[in-house]
Amino acid sequence: MARPITLFTGQWADLPFEEVARLASEWGYDGLEVACWGDHLDVWRGAEDDAYIKGRLDILEKYDLQLFAISNHLKGQAVCDDPIDARHRDILPDRVWGDGEPEGVRQRAAEEMKLTARTAARLGVKTVVGFTGSSIWKYVAMFPPASAEMVDAGFRDFADRWNPILDVFDEVGVRFANEVHPSEIAYDYWTTVRAMEAIGHREAFGLDWDPSHFVWQDLDPVGFLWDFRDRIYHVDCKDAKRRVGNGRNGRLGSHLPWGDPRRGWDFVSTGHGDVPWEDCFRMLNTIGYDGPISVEWEDAGMDRLVGAPDALAFVRRLAFDPPAASFDAAFSTR
């Protein structure tokens, strides 16, 4: 059976949940990766309200959509971030922001992530996707120089804040798939290694693989799949296009808005960028990943009502199943 292709609803949270479900169903998606913002999913209600859980599942059933994962990137971001500032005020609900005192925000964000695990379990979902935040992302430029002790302290802070959250994930039988992404504790290959080490390689903490964040850093998304093959808990399908090489456009984006042609890279609809998709899907087959392929539309240069079905058609064509029998078996004379 082909792996299901789902639509991540995070970039659609301005629309009512049922409207997004209707659109995804009409386009031919198999399911949704539901974001925990907008009106799509309220984990505070979901953790306790049986009628609310039934209502979400009824909408999915009405449109013949499956649910494999829920995502709470925005609240997870606030668990470890330092500083907590106006950027967080813009992405957090009042109940998490509170009076804006930074440590209070972090603690309330951590509680929401625990509730996210409980809500996922009540929905019958085994994977929560999200961000962790980072107290040391602000040191990424390494000047003024950040000492080894400062960096070590950041990884300890991550472990201290996330281990109690992951205890709840273990309690309810749900896994956390951390999206490897700039601004997080794990944003590239070696920081992913360190993050795993920091939490003792506990199984509750795995990875959401999104290759768009690898290509503009000149990282190998295919090799990453192989090296972390036992921790790939979810796959987000998003593409990126590099625009470097003209002597003006830089990889850091130059504080320019998405879609500006002066940026050194940008997100594009899946299949229109530099991700080596065929090699990626072959490696997903090799490592035995059989979970959903979740399309994340984030192309500032394409209308999403065009981009979402366009991406689905691309993934449907390329996300081929592994062969039913091995090559060697096909030539066996026994």
SERO-4910 file (N, C-alpha, C, O; in steps of 0.05 Angstrom, whole numbers):
BEGIN
 pado doro    nc1    nc2    nc3   cac1   cac2   cac3    cc1    cc2    cc3    oc1    oc2    oc3
  Met    A     17    -24      0      0      0      0     18     25      0     37     26     15
  Ala    A     11     45    -16     27     69    -18     25     85      8      5     84     22
  Arg    A     47     98     15     47    115     39     27    137     35     24    149     14
  Pro    A     12    144     56     -8    165     54      5    192     51     26    197     62
  Ile    A     -7    209     35      2    237     32    -17    255     46    -41    255     40
  Thr    A     -7    271     64    -23    289     80    -16    318     75      5    324     64
  Leu    A    -34    335     83    -29    364     81    -26    376    109    -43    372    126
  Phe    A     -3    389    114      1    403    139    -17    428    139    -16    444    121
  Thr    A    -33    432    161    -52    454    161    -41    480    172    -55    500    174
  Gly    A    -15    480    180     -4    504    193     -6    529    177    -10    551    188
  Gln    A     -2    527    151     -3    550    133    -32    556    124    -36    573    107
  Trp    A    -51    542    135    -79    546    128    -96    553    153   -120    552    152
  Ala    A    -83    561    174    -97    565    200   -115    590    199   -130    594    218
  Asp    A   -113    606    178   -131    629    176   -158    620    166   -178    635    168
  Leu    A   -160    595    157   -186    584    148   -197    565    169   -181    553    184
  Pro    A   -223    562    171   -235    543    190   -225    515    184   -220    508    161
  Phe    A   -223    499    204   -213    472    202   -229    456    181   -218    442    165
  Glu    A   -255    458    182   -271    442    164   -267    451    135   -268    434    117
  Glu    A   -262    477    130   -257    486    103   -231    474     92   -230    466     69
  Val    A   -211    473    109   -185    461    100   -189    431     95   -178    421     76
  Ala    A   -204    418    112   -210    389    107   -224    385     81   -218    366     66
  Arg    A   -243    402     75   -258    400     50   -239    404     26   -240    388      7
  Leu    A   -223    424     27   -204    429      5   -185    406      1   -181    396    -22
  Ala    A   -173    396     23   -154    374     21   -167    349      9   -155    335     -7
  Ser    A   -191    344     17   -206    321      7   -212    323    -23   -208    304    -38
  Glu    A   -220    347    -31   -226    352    -60   -201    349    -77   -203    340    -99
  Trp    A   -178    357    -66   -153    355    -82   -143    326    -83   -128    319   -101
  Gly    A   -151    309    -64   -143    282    -65   -123    274    -44   -112    252    -45
  Tyr    A   -119    291    -24   -101    283     -1   -114    260     15   -138    257     16
  Asp    A    -96    244     26   -105    221     42   -112    229     71   -127    216     85
  Gly    A   -100    251     80   -104    259    108    -92    286    113    -84    301     95
  Leu    A    -92    293    139    -81    319    148    -61    315    170    -62    296    186
  Glu    A    -41    333    171    -24    337    194    -35    362    207    -31    384    196
  Val    A    -49    360    229    -65    382    240    -48    400    259    -36    390    277
  Ala    A    -49    426    253    -35    445    269    -51    452    294    -76    453    293
  Cys    A    -37    457    316    -51    464    341    -52    494    345    -45    505    365
  Trp    A    -62    508    324    -68    537    326    -90    543    307   -100    525    293
  Gly    A    -98    569    305   -123    575    292   -145    561    307   -144    557    331
  Asp    A   -166    552    291   -187    536    304   -183    507    298   -202    491    302
  His    A   -159    499    288   -156    472    279   -154    452    301   -167    430    300
  Leu    A   -139    458    323   -139    439    345   -130    454    370   -109    467    371
  Asp    A   -147    453    391   -142    465    417   -135    442    436   -152    427    444
  Val    A   -109    440    444   -101    418    460   -110    420    489   -112    400    503
  Trp    A   -116    444    498   -127    447    525   -155    435    527   -161    421    547
  Arg    A   -171    439    506   -197    425    505   -194    396    499   -207    379    511
  Gly    A   -176    390    480   -173    362    471   -164    343    493   -170    320    493
  Ala    A   -148    353    513   -138    336    534   -160    327    553   -156    308    568
  Glu    A   -183    341    553   -204    334    573   -232    330    561   -248    316    573
  Asp    A   -237    343    539   -265    344    528   -270    323    508   -261    324    485
  Asp    A   -285    302    515   -291    280    497   -307    289    473   -302    280    451
  Ala    A   -326    307    477   -342    317    455   -325    332    435   -330    330    411
  Tyr    A   -306    347    444   -288    362    426   -272    343    409   -269    347    385
  Ile    A   -260    322    421   -245    302    407   -263    289    385   -254    286    362
  Lys    A   -287    282    393   -305    269    374   -311    287    351   -313    279    328
  Gly    A   -315    313    357   -321    332    336   -298    335    315   -304    337    291
  Arg    A   -273    335    324   -251    336    306   -250    311    288   -246    312    264
  Leu    A   -254    288    301   -253    263    286   -276    260    267   -273    249    245
  Asp    A   -299    271    275   -322    270    257   -318    286    231   -326    278    210
  Ile    A   -304    309    234   -298    325    210   -280    310    191   -284    309    167
  Leu    A   -259    297    203   -241    281    186   -256    259    172   -251    253    149
  Glu    A   -273    245    187   -288    223    175   -307    233    153   -310    220    133
  Lys    A   -319    256    157   -338    267    138   -324    271    111   -337    267     90
  Tyr    A   -298    278    111   -284    283     86   -265    261     79   -247    264     62
  Asp    A   -268    238     92   -253    214     86   -223    219     88   -207    211     71
  Leu    A   -215    232    110   -187    239    115   -176    224    139   -190    220    159
  Gln    A   -151    216    138   -138    202    160   -121    223    176   -115    244    167
  Leu    A   -115    215    200    -99    231    218    -76    215    229    -80    195    243
  Phe    A    -51    223    222    -27    209    231    -10    225    250      6    214    265
  Ala    A    -13    252    249      4    269    266    -10    295    271    -26    304    255
  Ile    A     -4    307    294    -11    334    300     14    350    305     35    338    313
  Ser    A     13    376    302     37    392    304     33    417    321     12    430    319
  Asn    A     53    422    338     51    445    356     77    460    356     90    464    377
  His    A     85    470    333    111    484    330    112    509    346    132    515    359
  Leu    A     90    525    346     91    552    357     95    551    388    110    568    398
  Lys    A     82    533    402     85    531    431    111    518    438    124    526    457
  Gly    A    119    498    422    145    485    427    168    505    425    188    502    439
  Gln    A    165    524    407    187    544    403    192    559    428    215    566    434
  Ala    A    172    564    444    175    581    468    185    566    492    191    578    512
  Val    A    188    540    490    198    524    513    226    532    520    232    535    544
  Cys    A    244    534    501    272    539    506    282    567    497    304    575    504
  Asp    A    266    581    482    277    606    470    286    626    490    275    630    512
  Asp    A    307    640    483    318    663    498    332    681    478    351    673    465
  Pro    A    322    705    474    301    718    490    273    710    482    268    700    460
  Ile    A    254    715    500    226    715    494    218    744    490    222    761    507
  Asp    A    206    750    466    202    778    460    177    781    443    160    764    442
  Ala    A    175    804    429    151    810    413    146    790    391    123    786    383
  Arg    A    166    776    382    161    755    361    144    733    373    127    722    359
  His    A    148    726    398    133    705    411    104    715    417     85    700    415
  Arg    A    102    740    424     75    751    429     58    748    404     34    744    406
  Asp    A     70    750    381     55    748    356     46    719    349     28    716    334
  Ile    A     59    699    361     52    671    353     39    655    376     31    632    372
  Leu    A     38    667    400     27    652    423      0    662    431     -6    686    429
  Pro    A    -17    644    440    -43    653    451    -40    666    478    -19    663    491
  Asp    A    -60    680    487    -59    695    512    -53    676    536    -39    683    554
  Arg    A    -64    652    535    -61    634    558    -32    624    561    -24    617    583
  Val    A    -16    625    540     12    618    542     29    643    547     47    643    562
  Trp    A     22    665    533     37    690    537     34    701    565     53    709    577
  Gly    A      9    701    575      4    712    601     13    741    604      5    758    588
  Asp    A     30    747    624     40    774    627     66    779    612     77    801    613
  Gly    A     75    758    597     99    762    581    125    758    595    146    759    583
  Glu    A    124    753    622    149    748    636    161    723    625    148    702    624
  Pro    A    187    724    616    198    702    599    197    674    611    189    656    597
  Glu    A    205    671    636    205    644    647    177    634    651    172    610    647
  Gly    A    158    651    657    130    642    658    120    633    631    106    613    629
  Val    A    128    647    609    120    638    582    132    611    576    118    594    566
  Arg    A    157    606    583    170    581    578    155    558    593    150    537    582
  Gln    A    149    563    618    136    542    634    108    536    623    100    513    622
  Arg    A     93    556    616     66    551    605     67    538    577     50    521    571
  Ala    A     88    545    562     91    531    536     98    501    541     88    484    526
  Ala    A    114    495    561    120    467    567     95    452    575     91    429    567
  Glu    A     78    465    591     53    452    598     35    446    574     22    426    572
  Glu    A     35    465    555     19    460    531     30    437    515     14    422    504
  Met    A     56    433    514     67    410    500     60    384    514     56    364    500
  Lys    A     58    384    540     49    360    554     19    354    546     12    331    541
  Leu    A      3    375    545    -25    372    538    -27    363    508    -46    348    501
  Thr    A     -8    371    492     -8    363    464     -5    332    462    -18    319    446
  Ala    A     13    321    478     17    292    479     -9    278    487    -16    258    475
  Arg    A    -22    289    508    -46    276    518    -69    278    497    -84    259    493
  Thr    A    -71    301    484    -91    304    463    -86    285    439   -104    273    429
  Ala    A    -60    282    432    -53    264    410    -62    236    417    -74    222    400
  Ala    A    -57    227    441    -65    200    449    -95    197    448   -105    175    440
  Arg    A   -109    217    456   -139    215    456   -150    215    427   -172    205    422
  Leu    A   -135    226    409   -142    225    380   -134    199    367   -141    195    344
  Gly    A   -118    183    380   -108    159    368    -83    164    351    -77    148    334
  Val    A    -69    186    357    -46    194    341    -21    187    357    -19    191    381
  Lys    A      0    176    343     24    168    356     47    187    353     68    183    366
  Thr    A     44    209    338     66    227    332     57    256    335     37    264    323
  Val    A     73    271    350     70    300    351     95    313    339    117    305    346
  Val    A     91    331    320    112    344    306    115    372    318     95    385    325
  Gly    A    140    382    319    143    409    329    171    419    332    190    405    324
  Phe    A    174    442    344    199    455    349    205    453    379    188    447    395
  Thr    A    231    458    386    239    458    414    246    485    424    246    490    448
  Gly    A    252    504    406    265    529    414    294    524    422    303    501    422
  Ser    A    308    546    428    337    543    434    346    568    449    340    591    440
  Ser    A    360    564    471    372    587    485    398    596    473    409    617    481
  Ile    A    409    580    454    435    587    443    434    593    412    456    597    400
  Trp    A    411    593    400    410    601    372    421    629    368    433    635    347
  Lys    A    417    646    388    427    674    386    457    675    383    468    696    376
  Tyr    A    471    653    389    500    652    386    510    641    360    534    636    356
  Val    A    492    636    341    499    621    317    521    635    301    537    621    288
  Ala    A    522    661    301    543    676    286    570    673    299    590    679    286
  Met    A    571    665    324    596    660    339    613    685    343    637    683    347
  Phe    A    601    709    340    615    733    348    595    753    359    574    758    346
  Pro    A    600    765    382    623    760    399    625    730    405    605    716    407
  Pro    A    649    720    409    653    691    412    637    679    435    635    691    456
  Ala    A    624    656    429    610    641    450    628    619    460    638    603    444
  Ser    A    632    617    485    649    597    497    637    570    495    612    567    492
  Ala    A    653    549    497    643    522    498    624    518    521    604    503    519
  Glu    A    629    531    543    612    529    567    584    540    562    564    530    571
  Met    A    583    562    546    557    574    540    541    555    522    517    552    526
  Val    A    554    543    503    540    524    485    531    499    501    509    490    497
  Asp    A    549    489    517    542    466    534    518    472    551    500    455    554
  Ala    A    517    496    562    494    503    579    468    504    564    447    497    574
  Gly    A    470    511    538    445    511    522    434    483    518    410    480    519
  Phe    A    452    464    513    442    437    510    432    425    536    413    409    536
  Arg    A    444    433    558    434    424    584    406    436    589    388    423    600
  Asp    A    403    462    582    377    475    586    355    460    569    333    456    579
  Phe    A    362    453    545    344    438    528    336    412    542    312    405    543
  Ala    A    355    397    552    349    371    565    333    375    590    314    360    595
  Asp    A    339    395    606    325    400    631    296    407    625    278    400    641
  Arg    A    291    422    604    263    431    598    247    410    583    223    408    587
  Trp    A    260    394    567    245    375    550    243    347    562    224    333    556
  Asn    A    260    339    580    257    313    592    231    310    607    218    289    604
  Pro    A    222    329    623    196    326    636    173    325    616    153    312    621
  Ile    A    175    340    594    155    338    573    154    310    561    133    298    557
  Leu    A    178    300    555    180    274    543    171    252    562    163    230    553
  Asp    A    173    256    588    162    237    607    132    233    602    122    211    604
  Val    A    118    255    596     89    253    591     84    239    564     66    223    561
  Phe    A    101    244    544     99    230    519    102    200    523     86    184    513
  Asp    A    121    192    539    125    164    546    100    153    560     91    130    555
  Glu    A     90    168    579     67    159    595     43    152    577     29    133    583
  Val    A     38    168    556     14    164    540     20    149    514      2    145    498
  Gly    A     45    141    509     52    126    486     53    141    460     45    131    439
  Val    A     62    166    461     65    183    438     94    192    434    108    194    454
  Arg    A    103    196    410    130    204    404    131    233    395    112    243    383
  Phe    A    153    247    401    157    274    391    176    274    368    198    263    370
  Ala    A    168    286    345    184    288    321    194    317    319    179    334    310
  Asn    A    219    322    327    230    348    326    238    356    298    253    341    285
  Glu    A    228    378    288    235    387    261    263    401    262    266    421    275
  Val    A    282    389    248    309    400    247    308    425    230    302    424    206
  His    A    314    448    242    306    473    230    322    496    243    326    496    267
  Pro    A    331    515    227    345    538    239    327    551    260    302    553    257
  Ser    A    339    560    282    328    572    306    321    552    327    312    559    349
  Glu    A    325    525    321    320    504    341    347    494    353    368    501    343
  Ile    A    345    478    374    368    467    386    383    449    366    407    447    366
  Ala    A    368    435    349    379    418    328    372    431    301    349    430    293
  Tyr    A    391    444    288    386    457    263    402    447    240    396    454    217
  Asp    A    422    429    245    438    417    224    447    389    233    436    379    253
  Tyr    A    466    378    220    474    350    226    485    348    254    476    332    270
  Trp    A    506    364    260    520    360    285    504    369    309    507    358    331
  Thr    A    488    390    306    471    397    328    449    376    334    440    374    356
  Thr    A    441    362    313    422    340    317    436    318    334    424    306    352
  Val    A    461    312    327    476    292    343    478    301    372    473    285    390
  Arg    A    484    326    377    487    336    404    460    336    419    459    329    443
  Ala    A    439    343    405    412    343    418    405    314    427    394    310    449
  Met    A    410    295    410    405    267    417    421    259    441    411    245    459
  Glu    A    446    266    442    463    260    464    453    273    490    454    261    511
  Ala    A    444    298    487    436    313    511    413    300    526    411    302    550
  Ile    A    395    286    511    372    274    524    375    243    526    356    229    531
  Gly    A    400    234    523    406    206    527    393    188    506    388    164    512
  His    A    389    198    482    378    182    460    352    168    468    345    147    458
  Arg    A    336    181    484    311    169    492    292    167    468    291    185    451
  Glu    A    277    145    467    261    139    443    237    158    439    227    160    417
  Ala    A    229    171    460    206    190    457    213    213    439    196    227    428
  Phe    A    240    218    435    249    241    420    261    232    393    282    219    393
  Gly    A    247    238    371    257    231    345    257    256    327    257    279    337
  Leu    A    256    251    301    260    273    282    237    275    261    227    255    252
  Asp    A    231    299    255    215    305    231    234    314    210    248    335    213
  Trp    A    235    299    188    255    305    167    242    323    146    222    315    133
  Asp    A    253    347    143    243    366    123    268    375    107    283    391    117
  Pro    A    271    365     83    296    370     68    300    399     59    322    406     52
  Ser    A    279    415     60    282    443     51    302    458     68    316    476     58
  His    A    305    450     93    323    464    111    352    454    109    370    464    122
  Phe    A    356    433     93    382    422     89    396    434     64    419    441     65
  Val    A    381    438     43    394    445     17    407    472     18    428    476      7
  Trp    A    394    492     31    406    518     31    429    520     51    445    540     50
  Gln    A    432    500     69    456    499     86    478    481     74    499    477     87
  Asp    A    473    471     50    492    453     37    497    427     52    519    416     53
  Leu    A    475    417     64    475    392     78    463    370     60    448    377     41
  Asp    A    469    345     65    459    323     49    434    311     62    436    297     82
  Pro    A    410    317     51    386    306     63    384    276     61    371    263     78
  Val    A    396    264     41    395    235     37    412    221     57    403    202     70
  Gly    A    437    230     61    454    218     81    443    221    109    447    204    126
  Phe    A    430    244    114    418    248    140    397    226    146    396    216    168
  Leu    A    381    219    126    361    198    129    375    172    137    365    158    155
  Trp    A    397    165    125    410    140    131    422    141    159    418    121    174
  Asp    A    435    163    166    449    163    192    430    164    215    436    154    237
  Phe    A    406    176    211    386    177    233    362    160    227    339    166    235
  Arg    A    367    138    213    345    122    202    326    110    224    303    106    219
  Asp    A    337    106    248    320     95    269    304    117    284    288    111    302
  Arg    A    308    142    276    294    164    290    278    182    271    269    203    279
  Ile    A    274    173    247    257    188    228    228    181    234    218    160    225
  Tyr    A    214    198    250    187    192    259    166    205    241    143    198    242
  His    A    174    224    225    155    238    208    170    251    185    193    258    188
  Val    A    156    256    163    168    268    139    150    291    130    127    288    124
  Asp    A    162    315    129    149    339    117    162    343     90    186    343     87
  Cys    A    145    348     70    153    350     42    152    379     34    131    389     26
  Lys    A    175    393     36    176    421     28    202    425     13    222    412     19
  Asp    A    201    443     -7    224    447    -24    236    474    -20    223    492     -9
  Ala    A    261    478    -28    275    504    -26    292    508    -51    302    489    -62
  Lys    A    294    533    -59    310    540    -83    332    559    -75    327    580    -62
  Arg    A    357    552    -82    379    570    -77    382    591    -99    378    585   -123
  Arg    A    388    615    -91    392    637   -110    419    650   -107    423    674   -112
  Val    A    438    635    -97    465    645    -92    481    643   -118    473    630   -137
  Gly    A    504    656   -118    522    654   -141    525    679   -157    541    681   -175
  Asn    A    508    700   -151    510    725   -166    527    746   -151    529    769   -161
  Gly    A    538    738   -129    555    757   -114    539    776    -96    551    793    -82
  Arg    A    513    774    -96    496    793    -80    478    778    -61    475    786    -38
  Asn    A    467    755    -69    447    741    -53    461    723    -33    477    706    -41
  Gly    A    455    726     -7    468    710     13    450    689     25    426    691     24
  Arg    A    462    668     36    447    646     47    431    653     72    412    639     79
  Leu    A    438    674     85    424    682    110    399    698    105    385    705    124
  Gly    A    394    705     80    368    718     74    367    748     75    349    760     65
  Ser    A    388    760     87    391    789     86    368    805     98    364    828     91
  His    A    353    793    116    330    806    129    309    814    108    293    833    113
  Leu    A    308    801     86    289    807     65    264    788     68    267    766     77
  Pro    A    241    797     59    217    781     62    217    757     44    230    757     23
  Trp    A    202    736     52    199    713     35    189    722      7    172    739      4
  Gly    A    200    709    -13    192    715    -41    208    737    -54    206    741    -78
  Asp    A    224    752    -39    240    773    -50    263    760    -66    278    744    -55
  Pro    A    266    767    -92    287    754   -109    315    761   -100    334    749   -111
  Arg    A    319    779    -82    346    785    -72    355    766    -51    378    766    -43
  Arg    A    337    750    -40    344    730    -21    362    709    -33    359    703    -57
  Gly    A    380    697    -17    397    676    -28    383    649    -30    394    631    -43
  Trp    A    360    646    -18    344    621    -20    316    628    -12    310    648      0
  Asp    A    298    610    -20    270    613    -13    256    586    -14    265    568    -28
  Phe    A    234    585      0    217    561     -3    202    562    -29    193    584    -38
  Val    A    198    539    -42    183    537    -66    165    512    -64    169    495    -47
  Ser    A    145    511    -82    128    488    -82    143    462    -87    162    463   -103
  Thr    A    136    441    -75    150    416    -77    154    407   -106    135    406   -121
  Gly    A    179    402   -113    185    394   -140    196    416   -157    204    412   -180
  His    A    196    441   -146    205    464   -161    232    475   -151    240    496   -160
  Gly    A    245    460   -133    269    470   -121    293    452   -124    295    437   -144
  Asp    A    311    452   -104    336    439   -106    338    413    -90    359    400    -89
  Val    A    317    405    -77    317    380    -62    319    356    -82    303    356   -101
  Pro    A    337    337    -78    339    314    -96    317    293    -89    323    273    -76
  Trp    A    293    299    -97    270    284    -87    271    254    -94    265    237    -77
  Glu    A    280    247   -118    280    218   -124    299    203   -106    292    182    -96
  Asp    A    323    214   -102    342    201    -84    331    200    -55    335    181    -41
  Cys    A    317    221    -47    305    221    -21    284    199    -17    284    185      3
  Phe    A    267    196    -37    246    176    -34    258    148    -36    248    129    -23
  Arg    A    279    145    -52    292    119    -52    304    112    -25    303     89    -16
  Met    A    316    132    -12    327    127     15    305    122     35    308    105     53
  Leu    A    283    136     33    260    130     51    252    101     48    245     88     68
  Asn    A    252     91     24    246     63     20    267     45     33    261     25     45
  Thr    A    293     53     29    315     37     40    314     34     70    319     13     81
  Ile    A    307     56     84    307     55    113    280     44    124    277     41    148
  Gly    A    261     38    106    236     26    114    216     46    126    199     37    141
  Tyr    A    218     72    120    199     91    130    172     86    116    170     87     92
  Asp    A    151     81    132    125     75    121    104     94    131     80     88    129
  Gly    A    112    116    143     93    136    153     83    155    132     89    150    108
  Pro    A     69    176    140     58    194    120     80    212    108    100    217    120
  Ile    A     74    221     84     89    243     71     72    268     72     51    269     59
  Ser    A     80    287     88     63    310     93     72    334     77     94    344     82
  Val    A     55    344     60     62    367     43     58    393     59     37    397     71
  Glu    A     79    409     60     78    434     74     81    457     54    103    462     44
  Trp    A     59    469     47     59    491     28     70    516     41     60    525     61
  Glu    A     91    528     29    103    553     40    117    569     18    138    580     22
  Asp    A    104    570     -5    116    583    -28    103    611    -31     80    613    -39
  Ala    A    119    632    -25    109    659    -26    104    668    -55     91    689    -60
  Gly    A    114    653    -75    111    661   -103     89    646   -117     86    650   -142
  Met    A     74    629   -103     53    614   -116     28    613    -99     30    608    -75
  Asp    A      5    619   -111    -20    617    -96    -23    589    -84    -20    569    -97
  Arg    A    -30    588    -58    -31    562    -45    -53    544    -56    -51    520    -54
  Leu    A    -74    556    -67    -95    540    -79    -86    526   -105    -98    507   -114
  Val    A    -64    537   -116    -51    523   -139    -28    505   -129    -25    483   -138
  Gly    A    -13    516   -109     11    501   -100      5    475    -86     19    456    -89
  Ala    A    -16    475    -70    -22    450    -54    -29    427    -72    -18    405    -68
  Pro    A    -48    430    -91    -53    407   -109    -29    401   -128    -25    378   -135
  Asp    A    -14    421   -135     10    417   -152     30    400   -137     41    381   -149
  Ala    A     34    406   -112     53    390    -96     43    361    -92     59    342    -93
  Leu    A     17    358    -88      6    331    -85     11    314   -109     19    291   -107
  Ala    A      7    326   -133     11    311   -158     40    303   -161     46    280   -169
  Phe    A     58    320   -153     87    314   -155     94    291   -136    107    272   -144
  Val    A     85    293   -111     92    273    -92     79    246    -99     91    225    -96
  Arg    A     54    247   -108     40    222   -115     55    207   -137     56    183   -137
  Arg    A     67    222   -155     82    210   -177    108    198   -168    116    177   -178
  Leu    A    122    212   -149    149    204   -143    152    187   -118    171    173   -116
  Ala    A    133    188   -100    135    173    -75    127    144    -79    108    134    -68
  Phe    A    143    131    -96    137    104   -104    143     85    -81    160     90    -64
  Asp    A    129     62    -81    133     41    -61    159     27    -67    168     26    -90
  Pro    A    171     15    -47    194     -2    -52    186    -27    -67    162    -34    -67
  Pro    A    204    -41    -80    197    -65    -95    186    -87    -76    194    -89    -53
  Ala    A    167   -102    -86    155   -123    -70    174   -146    -64    173   -158    -42
  Ala    A    193   -151    -82    213   -172    -78    241   -160    -83    244   -141    -98
  Ser    A    261   -171    -70    288   -161    -74    298   -168   -101    289   -187   -114
  Phe    A    319   -153   -110    332   -158   -136    343   -186   -136    340   -201   -156
  Asp    A    357   -194   -115    369   -220   -114    349   -242   -116    353   -262   -129
  Ala    A    326   -239   -102    305   -259   -103    294   -263   -131    286   -285   -139
  Ala    A    293   -241   -146    282   -243   -173    300   -261   -192    290   -272   -211
  Phe    A    325   -263   -185    343   -279   -201    350   -306   -188    368   -320   -198
  Ser    A    337   -312   -166    342   -337   -153    332   -361   -169    311   -359   -181
  Thr    A    347   -383   -170    339   -407   -185    327   -428   -167    320   -449   -176
  Arg    A    325   -421   -142    314   -441   -123    284   -440   -122    272   -455   -108
***
